[in-house]
């Protein structure tokens, strides 16, 4: 139901996959940025990087679900092949 709504709003699997890779990059950038800024050091930087890094599997799962929905929806809308 949620995947259908996301698809109807125009979200495609490619968008979710791009968000997946961007969140991985943001996680690494956040970790390096926190290492330099935070006076508490590594523990705080690790938590910040891990928090953002947890988004990647969610976006990947949404991308997979959308890809399956798009594949199934594509076959439903195509007319049957006549010989």
ZADREN-676754 format. One record per residue (C-alpha): residue number from 1; x, y, z. Coordinates in pm, whole numbers, padded with zeros to 5 digits, m for minus. Layout:
+-----+--------+--------+--------+
|   n |     xx |     yy |     zz |
+-----+--------+--------+--------+
| NUM |      X |      Y |      Z |
...
+-----+--------+--------+--------+
// end
This chain:
+-----+--------+--------+--------+
|   n |     xx |     yy |     zz |
+-----+--------+--------+--------+
|   1 |  00000 |  00000 |  00000 |
|   2 |  00280 |  00245 |  00087 |
|   3 |  00484 |  00139 | m00216 |
|   4 |  00181 |  00191 | m00441 |
|   5 |  00134 |  00540 | m00296 |
|   6 |  00504 |  00625 | m00345 |
|   7 |  00484 |  00501 | m00704 |
|   8 |  00173 |  00707 | m00772 |
|   9 |  00350 |  01016 | m00632 |
|  10 |  00623 |  00967 | m00894 |
|  11 |  00896 |  00801 | m00688 |
|  12 |  01086 |  00541 | m00889 |
|  13 |  01325 |  00270 | m00779 |
|  14 |  01616 |  00466 | m00928 |
|  15 |  01537 |  00756 | m00695 |
|  16 |  01551 |  00530 | m00390 |
|  17 |  01879 |  00374 | m00509 |
|  18 |  02030 |  00721 | m00556 |
|  19 |  01918 |  00816 | m00206 |
|  20 |  02082 |  00494 | m00084 |
|  21 |  02421 |  00585 | m00229 |
|  22 |  02391 |  00947 | m00119 |
|  23 |  02318 |  00839 |  00239 |
|  24 |  02631 |  00622 |  00238 |
|  25 |  02836 |  00920 |  00122 |
|  26 |  02667 |  01146 |  00374 |
|  27 |  02742 |  00895 |  00649 |
|  28 |  03113 |  00897 |  00568 |
|  29 |  03119 |  01277 |  00535 |
|  30 |  02929 |  01313 |  00862 |
|  31 |  03172 |  01084 |  01038 |
|  32 |  03478 |  01271 |  00911 |
|  33 |  03317 |  01608 |  00984 |
|  34 |  03222 |  01507 |  01337 |
|  35 |  03574 |  01380 |  01405 |
|  36 |  03712 |  01728 |  01341 |
|  37 |  03441 |  01931 |  01513 |
|  38 |  03342 |  01728 |  01817 |
|  39 |  03551 |  01779 |  02131 |
|  40 |  03433 |  01440 |  02263 |
|  41 |  03614 |  01269 |  01980 |
|  42 |  03553 |  00935 |  01818 |
|  43 |  03251 |  00811 |  02018 |
|  44 |  03029 |  01100 |  01916 |
|  45 |  03151 |  01092 |  01556 |
|  46 |  03079 |  00720 |  01535 |
|  47 |  02723 |  00768 |  01658 |
|  48 |  02657 |  01047 |  01408 |
|  49 |  02797 |  00846 |  01116 |
|  50 |  02609 |  00530 |  01217 |
|  51 |  02280 |  00721 |  01251 |
|  52 |  02300 |  00850 |  00895 |
|  53 |  02438 |  00515 |  00773 |
|  54 |  02124 |  00339 |  00893 |
|  55 |  01923 |  00518 |  00626 |
|  56 |  02096 |  00328 |  00343 |
|  57 |  01931 | m00013 |  00400 |
|  58 |  01592 |  00156 |  00428 |
|  59 |  01633 |  00332 |  00095 |
|  60 |  01763 |  00011 | m00062 |
|  61 |  01461 | m00184 |  00063 |
|  62 |  01224 |  00083 | m00069 |
|  63 |  01408 |  00072 | m00402 |
|  64 |  01371 | m00305 | m00424 |
|  65 |  01002 | m00288 | m00336 |
|  66 |  00946 | m00017 | m00597 |
|  67 |  01137 | m00217 | m00859 |
|  68 |  00917 | m00521 | m00794 |
|  69 |  00605 | m00304 | m00806 |
|  70 |  00717 | m00140 | m01131 |
|  71 |  00793 | m00480 | m01285 |
|  72 |  00455 | m00625 | m01184 |
|  73 |  00267 | m00308 | m01281 |
|  74 |  00438 | m00300 | m01621 |
|  75 |  00319 | m00652 | m01703 |
|  76 | m00038 | m00575 | m01594 |
|  77 | m00069 | m00271 | m01821 |
|  78 |  00075 | m00429 | m02137 |
|  79 | m00175 | m00577 | m02379 |
|  80 | m00148 | m00951 | m02437 |
|  81 |  00066 | m01066 | m02725 |
|  82 | m00137 | m01221 | m03005 |
|  83 |  00012 | m01471 | m03241 |
+-----+--------+--------+--------+
// end
